[in-house]
Amino acid sequence: MENKETHDVIIAGSGPAGLTAAIYAARSNLKVLVVSGVEAGGQLIWTTDVEDYPGFPDGVQGPELVELFRKQAERLGAKFVASDISEVNLTQRPFEVKIGQDSYFGKTLILATGSSASWLGLESEQRLRGKGVSACAVCDGAFFKGVELVVVGGGDSALREAIFLTKFATKVYVVHRRDSLRAFKALQDRAFANEKIEFIWNSEIVEVLGENKVEGVRIKNNQTQEEKTLNVGGLFVAIGHKPNTAFLKGQIELDKSGYIVLKEESKTSVPGVFAAGDVHDWKYQQAVTAAGSGCMAALEVEDFLEEEKTREK
């Protein structure tokens, strides 16, 4: 089924980037459709306490913050579709966005589908997400003052997380499945020199312990098969993120990791298509930076449409 109505902008994603873009675009009197996804709200949905987003001196729950974003966008006139995009056609305008059997059309498109943290795949890990299991030390580290923690991984992200967490934790164990690290030498030197960090080599997490919060982890040495328990208060998984761009392959320029490549400001390789948030930002991945880039993308859309009107006169 084709929805013949053409929107000024279709926004893919409903985390801080997509919802901020919706607020700014709707405020500019544009006809806005947000494809929010089945799991609306992005990674903030899994964040219980947000203490670093400006304007909330007492902190705010991640889902509550997302809901406030959405209410503001809806009040300003943005419309929502609660589904995932199955396919896009960016070869001609208006751009076609397919959601199941339905097609929607937009003069412009903002891609704000974010990225997903890679997880270990344990039932206990998923059960305790947001209850001591995290994929973001900057977001959640301050909640773990005075306890021992575990970081899983051996790359740059894992060592940055571990070093950052030593500001709060009494000890940080870095559990790595190999006997050497992939991280930059300078980061390795900093981590090895930090008295609070201890490395556990050739080992993997096999279970996260605790009912309502993390109370420890069980690890196994993959060489000797020996198992032991670490009595820690939190687990940080730092084995990478994967941008949610599978539906864009062959349509737009992506880097080798799948992140959208920006040409300038928020512009992608396809004129009229813009990107915001973690779908292109592999480095910062914070709610506030995502929101800022959503604002930028919406302003770029407004400029693009105005310039197009001027050319048509």
N, C-alpha and C positions, 0 to 999 in steps of 0.2 A: 504493500500500500504506500502511495506517495502522498506526503503532506505538502501540498502545492505552495503553502505559505512560505515566503522566503524571509528569514530573519536577518537582521543587520549583522548579528554575530552569534555564532554557536560556540559555547564554552564547554570543552570536554574536561570534566573533573570538578569535584566539589570540596577540595581541601581549602586551605587559606588562600592559595593562589587563584583558584577558579572562582571562589566566592567573592574575593576582593575585586577581581576583574568584573564579576557580575554587578557588584555594587556600583562601581565607577561607570560601567557601560550603561546601566539602567538609569543612573543619575544624569547621564548625558542624553537621555531620551531616546536611546537606541532600543530596537526590538531585540530582546535577549532571550536565548534559550540555553539553559544549563543542562547538560547530560551528566547527571550526578553520579552515575554508576550504582551498581547494586550495593556495594559497600561504600556508601557516601561518607564524606568527611575526611578522607585520607588518613594519614598515620596519627593524626590528633585523636581519632576515635579510640586509639589504644593507649592514650596518655591520660593517666588519672589526674595528676596534679600538674598544672602549667603555672610556673612561677616567674617565667622570664618574658611573658608577653606584656608589652606596655599597656598601662591603663587598668591593671588589676592588682592593686597593692596587696591584696590578701590571697592572690592566686586564683585560678579558675580551673574547673575540670575540663579536660580536652573536649569531650562530647558537648558540654555546655557552650564552650567557645564556638564550636562549629555551628551549633544551633542558633546562636546570636548572629553570626555571619549570615546564615541562610535567611533568618527572619528579616534582616535588614535588606537583603537583596530582593526578597519577595515583596516587601513593602514598597520598594522603589519600582516594581513592575517586572522583575525577571520571572520567567516561567521555567519549570523544572520537569525533567523526564528522568525517572528513577530506573535507568537501565545502563548496561555497558554498551559501548560502541563496538559493533562487529566488523565494520569496514568503512573506509572513506574513499571518496574519489576526489583527488585534488588536481586533476588534469584540466578541469574547466570550472568556470564560475557561473552561477553560484555553486559552492562546494556541496557535495552530497555526503551526508552522514547517515549510515545505515545502522539501525537498531533493530536487530532481528529481521523481520520482513518489512519493517517500516523505513521510509526514507525521509530525511529532513534536509532542508537546504538553507545555506547561510552565505551572505555576501562575503563574510570574513569568518575566520575560525581561530579561536585561542585554545591551544593545547596545554592543559594543566592537569594531566593524568598522573603526575607524580612518579614516585619510585617505591618499590616494595623492598623491605629489608629481607635479606636471605636468612633463613632460620635453620636450626639443626634438625628439625623434623621430629622432635620428641613430643609425645602427648603431654607430658608433664610441663614442658616448656610452654606450650600453647595455653595450657590451663592457667599458668601463673604469669602470663603476659600482663604487664601493668600492675603486678603484685610482687615485684622484685625482679622480674625478667624484663630487660629493656634492650633496645638496639641503639640508644642514643645517650651517651654519657653527659653531653652538654645539657640535654633536656632534663635528665633525671638524677645526675650525680649528687646534687646537693641534698637529696633525700636520704643519703647513705652515710651520714657523718658518724664516725666512730665505729664502723663495722668493717669486717673483711669482705672482699669482693672477688669475683672471678670474671676475667675477660677471655673470650674465646676468639682465637684468630692469630695470624702471624704476619699480617701486612701492615701498611702504613696506618690504616684506620684503627686496627687493634692496639697498636702502640700509642697512638695519640689518645685513644680512650683510656688506656691504662695510666698514662702519665697524668692526664687530666684528673682521673679519679683519685690519685694519691693526694689531692688537695683535701679530700673528705675522708677517705677510708684509712683504716689503720694498716691495712695490708691489701695488695692487689696481686692475685695469682693470674698469670697469663698461661692459659692452657692451649698448646699448639700440637696438632697431629703429626708434625714432622720434628726433625731435630735441628732445624735452622729456620731463620726468618726470611720473609720476602721483602721486608720493609727497607726503606732507605737507610744507609749506613749511619747517618747522623742521628736518625730516630732510634736506631738500635743502641747507639752509644749512650744516648740520654736515658733510655730505659734500663740498660744494664747498670748504669751508674746510680740509679735511683734505689735507695735502700728499702723502700716500701714495696718494690716489685720483685716477685719471685716467679721464675719460669718453670713450667712443668712440661717437659718435652714428650713427643711421641705418645700423646694422650688425647682422649676424647671424652666428652660428657656423655654419659649413658642415661642419666636420670637427674631431674631437678627435684629436690626433696622439699616437702612442706605441703600443707593443706590449703591454707588461705594466704600464705606468703612464703617466700623463699627462705628455707632454713638450712640449706646445704645443697651440695651437688655430689653425685657419685661419678667418679672418673675411672677410665680403664686405660692402662698402658697397652697400646696396640702392638708392642713387640713382645712383652712378657704375658699379656692378658691379665695381669694383676690389677685388682680394683681397690680403690680407697675412697674415703669420704672426706670432703672438705666442708667444715662447718662455717658457711659464709651466709651473708645476709642479702646478697644480690648477684645476679648473673647478667653480664653484658655481652651480647652476641655481636661480634664485629667481623663478620665474614663476607661483607659486601652488600651492596644494594643493586637491584635490577630495575631500570626504568620501565615504566608501563607503556611501551611503544611498539609492541609486536604488531598491532593493527596498522602501523604506519610504514612498515618496511616496503621499500620500493616506491613510496609516495613522496618521501621527504628525506633530506640528508640527515643521517644519524652517524655518530662516531662509532668506533669499534666496540664500545661497550653498550651501544644502543641509545645513548643520550642524544637529544635533539641538538644539532649544531646551530648556533645563532650567528647570523651574518653581521648584524649591528642592532643595538638596543634589544628589542624583543623579536626582531624579524627572523624568519626561518628562510630556507632556500626557496620556498614557494611564496610569491607575492600574495599578500592578503591572509597569510597564515602566520600566526604569532605563537610564542611559547612562553610559559611562566612557571616558576617553581621548580620542584625537584626533578621534573622531567628533562630539564637541561642543566640544572645546578647539582653537580655531583659533589661539590665541596662543602657548602655551608649547611644545606638541608635543615633549615630552621623555619618555624612558622612565620616569624616576622620577616625574614628575607623572602619567603614565598609570597606573603601578602604584598610586600613592596613590588615584587616583579609582576604580580597580578595587576596592580595599579598601573604600572608602566605599559603592560600589554594592552589594557583597555584604552589608555590615552593614545597609544599607537594606532589602534583600530579606528578611533575617532578621527585622527589626522588622516589616515588612509582613505576613509570614506569621504571626508570633506574635500581632499585633493581630487578624488575621483569625480565628485560632483562638479568641481570647478572645471575640470578637463572636458566634461560633457556639455558644458554651457556653450 
